[in-house]
């Protein structure tokens, strides 16, 4: 997107709207808003621990996500300040999951320490090179995470697990707000530069995978075993299609963008080695 003053002002206004809603309606406490006292009576299971652990591991890469994302957009005030706010909110997600593992007694201190050591041993890298592509990635990734958390919240409610229900309600609400910010920025991009923006979205979708796929050992197997993941079909039906509808991108327009991308790859095969080498996971998250 061309860095006109009008665009900078609109992005900043979008961030202020996001922040105002967060401050007035979404702020929550790890210590006071989760009914930790109910843990003893609920008798948390190992399956619950495995589910929370994989979410915890993915969330605890926030130092990588935030530092590399902020470096990419540091000159774009509205998006850069969103990145700092996003990092704070995501850090609470990792913390609340970590507290669940510890307070439930399902993970010892040594096991939690080992989890953190494993996280520090690997570094997350940006999957795409431009701010606009990363905004597209953010919209898809936050949407997938929200759906995964909502499924866990619904399971917990059905099981009468008030702790898990509260946790996934709080973190899921944040993820929905993050996804909404990214969608709003894509809408600005579409208004300014429609076809290249759709092409970037097609590029990102063609190469999409969750951050943990390259970071967490046995990621796909652990998703399946714990029930933490969503299927590719659910990803398309509950993340991709609603996003395209919200952005008013027709299926035909998106297919044309994908087709143009395929033709570009055929003409320049060396320019898309990432796509050709990509191994998409059987589960999204």
N, C-alpha and C positions, 0 to 999 in steps of 0.2 A: 504494500500500500504506500502511495506517495505520502510523504510526511508533511502535508499541508497543516496550517494552523487550525483550520476547521476540523480536520480529522483528529488532531491532538486534543482539541477541546472536547470533542464528542467522546473520545475514549476516556478522558479524565472524568467527564460527567457520568459515564457508565460505571467507572470505578467508585465514584462518590455514592451513587445509588446502591451499589453492591455493599459498600461499607456501612452506609446508614442502616440498611436492613439488617446487616450482621450485628451492629451495635444495639439496635432496638429490639430485635426479635430472635436472634440465633445464639447469642453468647450463652455458654453453659460451662459448668464446673465439673472437672474430673472427680472432685472430692465430694460434691454435694448433690449432683443430679443423677447419679447412678446409685441405686439402693444396695450398696455393698453389704449391708447387714443381712440381706436375704440370701447371701451365698451359702451359708451353712445349711439352711433348710433345703436348698435346691439340689444339693449333691451333684455338682457339675461333673460331666463325664469326660473321658479322654477324647471322644469325638469332638466335643465342644472345644477342648483345648487345642486340638489339631487345626480346627477351623480358625480359631482366633489367632493361633500362632502364625499361620501363613499370612493372614491379614496384617498382623503385627510386624512381621519381617518386611513386608512390602512398604508399609507406612514408615518404618524406621530409616528408610533411605532418603528421608527428607533433606538432610544436608547436601546430598548430591543433586536431588531434584531442584532444590531452591537455588543453590549456588550456580549451577550451570544454566538454569532457566533465567536467572537474574542477569547473568553475564550476557546472555543473548539479547535481552530487551532493556538493558540499563539506560539507554538514551530515550526510551519511550515512557514518559513519566507515569501515565495512568496504568499501563500494563506492568511496569516495574513495581509500582506500589501495590498492585494486586498481588504480584508474586510474593512480596514480603508478608502480606496478610494471609495469603494461601499457605505459606510455610508455617506460620503460627498455628493456623487451624489444623493443618495436617499433623503437626507435631503433637497436638492433643490426641489425635486419633491413635498414633503409635503409643502414646503414654497410657491411654485408657485400656488398650488391649494388653499392654505390658502389665498393668496393674491387675487385670483380670487373671492373667496367668499366674501371677504371684499370690494374690489374695485367695484365689480358689484352692491353692495348694497343689494344683496340677503340674506346676513346674517349680523346681527348686531354684534357689538363687544361682547355683552353679549352672543349671540348664539355661536360665535366662542370660547369664553372663556369656555362655557359649553361643547363644543366639546372636547377641550383640557383636561378639568377636567375629562371627561369620559374616555379618553385615559389613563390618569395617574392612574385611579382607577383600571385598570386591567394590568396584566403583561403577556407578551407573553413568552411561554416556547418552547424550542427546540422540534420539533415534532419527531426527530430521534436522535440517540445516538452517531453515529460515524461521523467523518469528511467526509468519502466517501458517506455515506447516505445523508448527508446534501448537498454535491455537487450535487448529483442526484436530491434532492429536489429543489435546486436552479435552475437547468436547466429547470425543469418543471414549477416552479413558475414564473421565469422570462419569459419563453415562453408564459405562459398564460397571464401574465400582458401585454406583448408586443402586443399580438393579441387584447386584450381588448382596449388598447390605440389606436391601429391602426384603429379599428372600429370607435372609437370616432373621430379620426382625419378625417376619410373619411366622416362621417356624418357632421362634421363641415364644411368641404370643400364644400360639396353639398349644405349646407344651407347658404354659404357665411359668415360664422362666422370665421373671421380671428384670433380672440383671442384664441378661443378653438382649432382651427387648429394648431396654432403656439405652444400652450402649449403641446398638445398631440404629435406633431411631435418631440419636444425636449425631452420630458420624454420618449417617445417610443424608440427613437434612443439610449438613455442610456440603456434601458431595453434590447434591442437587443444585445448591446455590453456585458452586464452582462451575458446574456444567452450564448453568444459565449465563454466567459472565462470558464464558468462551463462546457460546452461541451468539450473544449480543455483539461480540467483536467480529465474528464471522459475518454477521449481517451487515456491519459497517464495511467490511472488506468486499462483500458482494455488491453493495451499492456503488462502491468506488471502482471495482475492477472484477466484474462478474466471472468471465470465462477463466482467467488465471486462478481465481479463488476456487472455482469448482474443480479445476485441474489439480490444484494442491490437495483438496479434500479427497479426490479420487486416488491420488498418489499415496496419501496417508492411509486410507482405508485398505488399499492393496497390500500395504506392508505392515499393517497394524498387528501389534501384540502388546500385552501388558508388560510393565517394567520388570516384574518378577520373573518373566520367562527366561531372561538371560542372567538372572542374579541368584535365584533360589534353587538349590539342588532338588531334583526330582519334582519340579514345580507342577507339571501336569498330573503326575500320579498322586501328589498330595492333594491337589484340588479335587480329584475324583474321590479319593478315599475319605476326605473330610466333608464332602458335600458343599464346599465353599465356592465352587465355580459356577459359571453359567455356560450354556452350550453355545456353539456358533449360531445355531438357529435363533436362540433367544437374543443373542447379540444383534442379529439383523432385525428381528421383529420388534425388539423393545428399545434398541439404541439407535441403529442406523436409520431405519425407516421413519421413526418419529423426528429425528434430527433433520432429515431431508424435507419432511413435511413442514416443520417449523421454519426452515430456511426458504421454503417455497422453491425448492429445486425439484423439478419433475424427474420421474424415473428415466424418461427419454433423454433429458438433458444430461443426467448423470451418466447414463450408458454411453452417450456420445463422448463425454470426457474420458471415460475408461477406454473407449475405442481409440481415441486420439493418443492416449498414453501408450497403448499397446503398439500402435504404429510407430511412435517415437522410439520405443524400445527396440523394435525390429530394425529401425534405421540406425540406431546408436546403441547396440547391445552392451558395449562396455560402460555406458553411462548409468546402467541400472543393475550393477552387480549385486547390490543389496537385495533387490527384489528377487533376482534369480537364485540367490543363495538362501532366501528366507525359508525357514521351516515354521509354518504356522502351528500354534498349539491346538490340540484337540479341544481344550477348554479355554475360554477367554480369561476368566478370572475365577 
